[in-house]
Amino acid sequence: MTNKTQTGHGFNYLLGLINLVAVFCIVWLLWYIFLNPNTVMKLYTPMYGFSLVVGFLTAIVLLNNVADYYPFPYTSSDAFGPLQRGLILTGVAFLLMLFIVYIFFWGFIGKLGVAYFSPKSIIASGGMGAEIFNARENASTALVYFFTAFLWIALFWSTGFGRWPWHQSDRGIVAWSRLFAVLFFSTIVYIILFHPHVCYLFYPAQDKAGVEPWWSEFAGTGSAFFGLGLVLCTLFWIVASELLWEGSPWKYFENEGHGTWWKGLITFVATLVLGIIILIVLLKIMTYFWDEPFMGGQYTDGPDFRFIHAGEICGFFVLAAFILKHYFNNFPNLNSLWLRATIRTLLSMGGGMLFYWFYYSPLSTFFLAKVPGIAQPGDTSLVWTILFLSIIMVQADFFEGWPMRRK
């Protein structure tokens, strides 16, 4: 885009709104075909569909933020336009999602290493709940948690470290090095925040493979929704600083435009602290409306629901931030960075609450065949939010904004 467009002058906000409506319709169509429990594929069980959707987002982030599109062209060209580039990268992301879920985890890791990553391995092990539906749900739950850990580390690394410490190497070395680094730290995050809970999904609990969830006492629940909520609340600040704050304040710790050790460390700690703060604030708000949660509490009274609901709210904030960035040119474009960053953050939170209202209103019951009400068993807004976010990223990154933006 030209500087004129970037500053907000000449940007067609009506075209952005039309584009957003078109994307919403595409998301609805995909939901109707694949996830609607009353139509064709019926993948929203919900964890099975959840794992596939978050797996697709993981593939997008892997190609975009981790690999920098290697070995594909970094940008479109006259010979390789945005339409062709977008179609190829979307197809690759979809195939990559299938490979990661069905071959790497179900067929390799789950078969030869960690049984709970494969429904067939869970069934073969026997015991209570070892039938296809429960086995697939438990395996999908583990995949959702691993993908969440990957998304956190991948997006943090992209914002905090960038190409460091391989910034003087070629694209191939950067892509593979960053992939292995992200996978290493993602595995550590998964083992600490999510693995203990997954081991306790089974009866008897796999207490020799995983410790009792260490957060049970102070969180009031042994559910890994504690870690899921924390990670999603932290991800909002990573996304906000990258999209809405234009890389500030972390970019002030760069060295000649490249990431540094200090930039990465400060970004990680600061966004984690902000994530903890917003998690606590959201929990306090829920306590105000629903009173204190308690272990064993059902629906809105359950501490586990409170944690994932905080993450779901931040998921709406993230979705609104992407929409503000890509369809409304990061409005407003004022001279003061911190003023425009503050307004953008407030707008994304306000927009996120509008999505919150939509999802828990009768409209979503009509559009998504969602069960009416809040805190329903087997329902999470994250599936719809992540699907919506994936389509936005596909258009903005793979298609380079085509057809809304053209060179």
Order of alpha helices (4+ residues) and beta strands (2+ residues): alpha-alpha-alpha-alpha-alpha-alpha-alpha-alpha-alpha-alpha-alpha-alpha-alpha-alpha-alpha
